[in-house]
Amino acid sequence: MESIEKKNMCARYSRIVLSAGEASGDEHGAELIEALKRFSPECAFAGMGSERMEAAGMKLSVDAKKQASVMGFHEVASSFGKLYKAFAVMQRLLREWKPEALIVIDFPDFNLRLARYAKELGIKVFYYITPKIWAWRSGRAKLFPKYIDRAACIFPFEKTFFEDRGYTRAVFVGHPFATRYSSLETTSEEEKKRLRLEFGLDPEKMLVCFFLGSRNQEIRRHEDLIEETWRLLKSKHPELQGILAAATSVNVEDLKARFNNLSDFFVVQGESISILRASDAGLIKSGTSNLQAAYCSLPFCMFYRISVLTAAIAYFLVKTRIFSIVNVIRPGTVKELIFTDANAQNAVEELEALLFNEEHRSAVLGAFEQIRQQLAGTEFRESSAEVLSAAERAALIFLRED
């Protein structure tokens, strides 16, 4: 067991710049800021993020939700102008504010370039939530010894991945969800019913949830699949009700108008965790929500539709044919429907198995428990009495870096 000593913490950091480019990064960044403030109360923060990081105490130099949140080759190309402007603002912040450290969070193409610029200025660079370069464009690992002073990984296999490529400054700190959602692994039937009532649903009917994404490009590609799947599933099982989880960043009224002609189908915004807990099965797009579902013990089928251009390029660049993070951690845990396989017939077939095949459902839930154990990061404890979060572990590692 590796212990992290807090005594005699050096107050060498008075200004820290952070850079997060997506909604999930904003949430992780907010937790990290709170942890840094706990161990270094005098530190000031500025950088790129969104409302969560701003609320945690960071001066927002770039609003990532408006200027940086894109995904996919075509999408990045079409958004190059706003990304270029965001990068220029961050460069100026590093030059003029002169922070002692830059902490970058995921968002690799942007953040690795920013890390290089920071190192040219003599600024220490730390990576929290290392990018999934083990999945594609793994050659970027060679940039870490050059530009990253310390990296905090949230998946256990990432540390080994970096070490195999000559980078020995990576540490597995556990996954943020291990402490954030530790109390959500079991939801009683009474609690499910209570949550359904809060959403205005029938508490006695089984509930299927749908997550289509938070970006406009994702929503456009996925909304037809959601509608077709629900129509087919409802025709076969009229006793079911459905709920769509709308991200806080989208126009929920547009989504309600889009799906208002579906029977027993409801759109709710900003309640993703409660929706997962209230549901019996889900059709969930690839991404962070997959792991959230595993922590909430919700059996689900993963799907993702991508543009033709993105699919063609990804075929040559992606090193893995596994797209859900739960399957990367434990292969074969959930069904994946990608590109042309993401159709209503396939989705309904898997949802029926998750809802009504108890053996299949139990196998998925058992796999989720194994995943949660792997991500706990129990080798890092401050003391036997205190279990630190991933953000707290990362904060201590960064703050003690010479």
N, C-alpha and C positions, 0 to 999 in steps of 0.2 A: 504494500500500500504506500502510495506517495503522498506525503503531507506537504501542504503549502503553509509556510510560516508567515503570519501577519505582523509580528512584532518588528519594530524598527522600520516600518514602511517608509521608504524614501519619498519625500515630497518633491520629486524632480519634475513632475508634470503639472504645470499651471494652466496650460492651454492645449486642448486636444481637438483636432478636426476629425469628424466622422463622415463616412460616405456610404449611403445605402440607397439603392435605386429602385426598389420594389416594395410592395406593401408588406410582405413577410419580413424583408430586411428592416423596414421601419419599426416593426414590432420587436424584433430581436435587438435592434439598436437602442430602443427605449429601455429595454431591460438592462442592456450593457451600461448605459448612461447612469441608471439608478445604482448599479453595482459599483461603478467607478466613483460616484459621489459618496457611497458608503465608506469606501476605503481611502478616498482622497477628496474630502469635502470642499477644498478650496479651488478645485479645478474648474475651468470654464470650457464650454463646448460650443462649437460652431460647425456647420457643414451642410451636407445634402441628406435629406430625409423627407419626412412628412409630419402629419399632425402628432403622431405618437412620440416621435423623438423631440419635437418642439415642446410638447407638454412635459416631457421628462427633464427639460432644462437646456436644450440645445438651441442656439440661435440659428434660424433657418436661412442659410445663404442660397440654397437651391431647393425648390419644392419638387421632389422627385415625382410626385403624382402627376404634375403638370408638365414637367420638362424631361423626364428620363425613363418612365415606365413603358418599355416596349419588349417584345419577345419575337424571335424568329428572324431568319435572314431577310426576308422581304420587308418585314415590319421595321427592323433596325435600319435598313437602307432608306425607307420612306421617312424615317424620323431622324435622319442624320443631322439635320440643321439644329434641332432643339438639343440633341445630345452634345453637339459641338459647342453650343452656347453654354450649356451646363458645365462642360469641362473647362471652358475658359474662366468661368466664375470660380470654380474650385482651384484652378491654378493661381488666380489672383489672391484668393483667400490664403493659400499656403505661403505665397510670397510676402504678402503685406501683414498678415496677422502673426506670422512666425511661430507656429505651434511647436511644441517639443515632440509631438507624435501625431501620426495619421493612423486612424483605424478604419479599415475598409471592410465592408460586409457584403459577401457574395458578389453579384453583378460584375463578373470577371473582366469582360472586355474593357469596360470603362475603368474599373478600379485597378487593374494591373497597370494600365497606362498612367493612372494617377499616382500609383505607388512608385513607378519609375521616376516621375517628375519630382516627387517628394524626396526620394533618395538623392537626386541631383542637388537638392537644396540642403542636404544634410539632416533631414528629418527622419526619425525612426518610424518604421511602418509595421503595423500589426494587422493580421488578417483574422477576422472573426466570421465564422460560417464560411469555411473555405469552399471555393466553387467546385462543381461536379466535373472536374477535368478528368477524373477517372472514367467518365462515361464517354466523353468526346473531346477531341483536340487535346489529348494528353500531353502533347509536346510543350504545353504552357507550364508544365511542372518545372521546367528548367529555369523559368523566370523567378521562382521562389527563392533560391539561394542568392540571387542578385538583388532582389528588391524587398523581400519580406524578412524582417528581423525575428518575428515569432508568429506562428499560426496556431489558432485554436480550432480544432476539428470537432464536429458534432456527431460523426459516425466513426465507429471503431476501426473500420478497415481503411479509413483515409490516412491515418498516421503511417501505417505500413506502406500504403501506396507512395507517399512522399519519401519515406526512407529508402524504398527500393530504387528511387530515382535521385538519390544523393542529397535530399533535403532532410536534415536531422533536427530541425527547429519546430516541428509540428507536435502538438499535444492533443490527445483526446480528452475533452472536458465534459463529455456527456451531452445529451440532447436537451435543449431548452424545454421541450415538452415533458421531460421526465419529472420535473418539479411543477411545472405550470399546470399540468393536467393529471397529477398523481391521484387526485380524489375522484376522477371521472371514469375509472375503469369499469365500474359496475353501476348501472342505472336500474333501479327497481321498476317493476311494472307500475307501481303507484306514482313514481316520479315521472315516468314516461307520460302517463295520463295527465298529470298536472301540467307538464310542458305543452302537451297538445291543446289543452284547454286555454292556456295563455295565448296560443297562436290562433284561437278561434276554430280549432279542429274538433272532430268527433273523437273523444278520448278512447272509445272502444274499438275504433277501426285501426287496422294495421296501416303503418305509414311508410311510404317510400320517399326518400329525399333525392334531390338532383342538384349537383354543383356543376355549373357550366363555365366558370372562370370569371375573372375580374377585368380582363382587358377587352376593349371593343372588338378586336380581331377574333378573340376566342368566342365571344358571345355570338358574333355573326356566323361563325363556323359550326357552333354547337346547338343553336336554338332549334333548328329543324329536327335534329336527332332527338332532342328532349321531347318535343311535341309528338313525333312519330312513335317513340318508345312508350310514352304515356298512353296514347290512344290505343295501341295494341295491348298493352298490359291491362288497361282498364276494361277493354272489351272481353278479355279472358277472365279477369278477376274483378268484377264490379264492386266487391266489398272493400277494395283498397282505396286509400286517399294518398295524394301526392303533395309534396312541398318543394319549392325551388328556393335555394339559398342565394339571395342576391348580395353581392359584395357591396360594402359601403361606398365604393368608388363609382358605382354605376347609377344610371338614372332608373330608379325602381319603377317609376310610373310607366316608362317605356316597356319594361319587362311585363308589368301587369297587363298592359294593353295587348302585348304580344300573345300572352297565354290566357286571356280572360275567357276564351271560348272553350276551354277544357273543363271537363266535369270533375268535381272534387279535387281541383288542383289549385294550390295557393302559392303566392309569392311573398316571401318575408325577407326583409333586408337587415343585415348586420347582426344576425343571431346564429351564426354558423355552428358554434359548439352546442348550443341548445337544440338546434335542429338535428344534429348528429345524435344527440342523446335521446331525443324524442322518437327517432325513427327505428324501423325494423330492418331495413336494408337500404342501400344507396347506389346510385349511378353517379360516379364522381370523376371529374376530369383529373388528369395527371397533375400532380403538384403537392403543395403543402397539405392540402385537405386530405390527402391519402393517409398521411401519418396521423393527422388529427382524428380521423375515423378509427384508426387502429387503437389510439389511446382511449377513445370513447367506446371501444368494443362494438363497433358497428360493421357488420359484414357488408362489403361493397364490391362493385365491379368498376374497374378503372377504364376510362376511354379518353381518346384525344384525336381530334382531327386537325391536320396541318395543311398549309397551302401546298400546291404541287411543287413549287420552287423549293420550299423548305424541305419537303420530303425527298426531292432528288438530291439536294446537297447533303442532307443528313445521312443518306444511304452510304455515302463515301466517308463521312467524317465521324459518325457515331460509332464508338467502339463496342457498345453493348446493345443488344436488342431487347433489353429490359427497361421499361419506361416508368414503372411505379416504384418509388423508393422502398416500399415495403417488400417488394420482390427482390430488390437489390440486397437488402439486409437478409431476407429469408426467401430464397427462390421458390416460386410456385404458390405463394400465399394467396394472391387474388388473380382473377381473370383480367387480362388486358385486351382491350379493343382499340386498335390503332388504325388510322387512315381508313381504308375501305372496309376493314373488319368492324369499324364503329358504325353499325347499323342497328335498326330497331329490333330485327329478328334476333340477332346475337345478344343484344342487351336484355331483352325480355327473357330469353332462355336462361341467362345467368341469374337474373333477379328472381325468377321463379325458384331456382335451386337454392338461393340464399334465404328465401322466405319460407319455403315449404319442405326442403330436404334437410332434416335435422342432422344427419351425419355430415353433410357438406358444411352446413352452418357451424357445427361444433369444431370441425377441423380448422376452419378459418379463424375462429375465436381463439383456439389453442395456439395457432401460429402468431396471432397478435400478442399473446402473453409472452412468448419467447422473444419477440421483437422488443417489447418494453423492457425486458430484463437486459438485453444486449445494450440498450441505449442509456441505461441508468448511470453509467460512469462512476460506479461505486469505488473505484480505486482512488478517487480524489475526495478526501474529506478533510475539513479543517480540524475537526475533533470528533470523537465518538458521539458527542452530543449534538453536533450540527452538520446537517447535510447541505452543502452549497449547491446553488443552481449553476447551470452551465455558464451563465453570464458572470456570476460571482467568481467562479474559477478562472474564467478568462481574464477578468479584470485584475485579479491578483497576479496572474502570470505576466500580464502586460506591464503593470505598475512596478513590478520588481525587476523588470528587464534592465540590465546595465547598458 
